[in-house]
Amino acid sequence: MDLVPITPEYYEFVRILRTHPDTRNGFLVDTDITEEEQEKYMTKYKLCYHICLLYNVPVGYIGVIEDDIRVCTVPSHQGKGVAKFMLDKIKYMYPEAIGKIKKDNLASQKLFDKCKVPYTII
């Protein structure tokens, strides 16, 4: 696996994964995102996001905005260490960052505990 800075070719990947029925309920805000909204958002925050590649195929992303960590893994790769890999890498890049996790998102709580990254329950 490799963690690389995001480039415009992955903006749509992030949007699709962020709004996927199997991942969107894990985010604090559950909303539809248009391609135009995603383009504007990613243009503003592109330096804050990284893509996780497995054999040059994107399998997840992680971002840190104002010390708030956002992480998401393709559903078919969940439970295979992708999110742990991303979080282990990003915690050294942003040592002050924390997660904001929904109280019913036990998988994310377990991940952050395993990686020893602080978080707050929302």
MOFEN-V329570 format. One record per run of one state. SS is the DSSP state (helix for helix, strand for strand, loop for the rest). FROM is the first residue (numbers start at 1). TO is the last residue. If there is no record, write none. Layout:
BEGIN
SS_FROM_TO / SS_FROM_TO
END
This chain:
BEGIN
loop_1_1 / strand_2_5 / loop_6_7 / helix_8_18 / loop_19_23 / helix_24_26 / loop_27_34 / helix_35_48 / strand_49_54 / loop_55_56 / strand_57_65 / loop_66_67 / strand_68_73 / loop_74_74 / helix_75_77 / loop_78_81 / helix_82_93 / loop_94_97 / strand_98_101 / loop_102_105 / helix_106_115 / loop_116_118 / strand_119_121 / loop_122_122
END
